[in-house]
Amino acid sequence: MISNNIFVRISKCEAVCNQLRSEMDDVLQQAYTIACEAQDEEAAAAVARKIRNKLLAETDDKCTLDRVLPDAPSGTTFTAWLSWLRSLSAIKSNEWGVYRQHLRDITSQQGFPFDIDWGTKPED
């Protein structure tokens, strides 16, 4: 039988992990700022990509197919399946899909890596 002590330890470990994650955000932002101030293009680009990847990872649950995928049509008509395919297209163009595409495109922005428009995260 698992004692309650293990659950307390797990809870404490989760709290420490959450604290480290928030500190990592600060460290990444500081590293990016320092690289920009030093005009170190390689370092600024590397850190910007890390920040971008973290932001993308934070939005994965908003766009996973099991969450947003509409039910497949039960019929076999062309019209039913065409309608379903159109709804798939709408998923990509929803606010979260647009935000994620914006994040993926930061490396092609005019001012990258020193001047980045990170976009605005949609409301839940």
Secondary structure, 3 states (H helix, E strand, C coil): CCCHHHHHHHHHHHHHHHHHHHHHHHHHHHHHHHHHHCCCHHHHHHHHHHHHHHHHHHHHHHHCHHHHCCCCCCCCCHHHHHHHHHHHHHHHCCHHHHHHHHHHCHHHCCCCCCCCCCCCCCCC
